[in-house]
Amino acid sequence: MAHWDPAQYLQFKKDRLRPAEELLGRIGIENPQLIVDLGCGPGTTTRLLGEKFGAATLVGVDNSGEMIAKAQVEYPRGEYLHCAVEEWKPDKRVDLIFANAVLHWVPNHQELIVKFAKALNAGGALAIQMPDNLDEPSHRAIAQVAGSRRWKGLLAEQLSARTQLSTAGEYYDWLARDFEAVDIWRTTYCHVMPGHEHIVEWVKGAALTPFLSVLNDREQEQFLSDYLEKIRAAYRVQGDGSVIYNFPRLFMTAIGRG
Ligand SMILES: C[S@@+](CC[C@H](N)C(=O)[O-])C[C@H]1O[C@@H](n2cnc3c(N)ncnc32)[C@H](O)[C@@H]1O
């Protein structure tokens, strides 16, 4: 299993939190009693939810022990379950299922939509955000490096495990079967990075974790050097020396029928 490093992930805390804030801003429910933060990571999204819905019980679910440990420190008001999203079974119906930047890690996550509908109270909300960037230069570069002669013997499995998102129309059809008020939108964030190395640092914190998890220190260093070379070739340097890292994300909200 991928080894998540909360400190690496949190290097870009403000930029990574922005989609979660914008997703939260589109949830029109009032006074939820029970909220589940699926793939809660280091607890920053759990805190965000707690700050908006002060009276709610908050449950964070994540299958990384490192992330759960960090979340317990970051936001002790939350209750945390060390559990995979696929295995998660609520004891009782919930009012908000929040899944920010997690379901793209779950193969066949589309099949979970029915389970989410059954887990929600009538009028409860489902809120999902997933990076939609496999076709971006940053992620094509992962495929190029991991699939190269040098690395494919070690990394072919990790490469084939990457989850392709469905289209907005397909998600709409799945959601509309069991939910009301389905809303889907796509935003491309243009993150201004001081240099190419910062894009590598960002990707190290998430998309590269399964790849780096199976390499030793020396291999990691070499892999990252190969990757940086691709990133340098793929992203133009701006007039002020910065580099713009385009990052498309797919958002969905829907209201449960109970
Ligand atoms: C990119 S982080 C997002 C964390 C948090 N939601 C946020 O927005 O800051 C992805 C998280 O999903 C977790 N994750 C990945 N696959 C998972 C699965 N199948 N079940 C539960 N958690 C998973 C990882 O451990 C990691 O903490």
The ligand as an ORCA input file, in Angstrom:
! r2SCAN-3c Opt
* xyz 0 1
  C      -4.893     13.618     -1.384
  S      -5.222     13.070      0.247
  C      -6.681     14.033      0.647
  C      -6.818     14.265      2.126
  C      -7.953     15.210      2.521
  N      -9.246     14.751      2.087
  C      -7.670     16.590      1.985
  O      -8.389     17.023      1.067
  O      -6.733     17.236      2.458
  C      -5.893     11.485     -0.082
  C      -6.168     10.665      1.155
  O      -6.955      9.555      0.773
  C      -6.523      8.438      1.513
  N      -6.930      7.238      0.778
  C      -6.489      6.789     -0.417
  N      -7.146      5.685     -0.768
  C      -8.021      5.410      0.230
  C      -8.996      4.399      0.452
  N      -9.184      3.434     -0.439
  N      -9.704      4.434      1.598
  C      -9.509      5.414      2.506
  N      -8.614      6.418      2.339
  C      -7.885      6.410      1.222
  C      -5.026      8.607      1.633
  O      -4.511      7.862      2.702
  C      -4.923     10.105      1.835
  O      -4.956     10.448      3.182
*
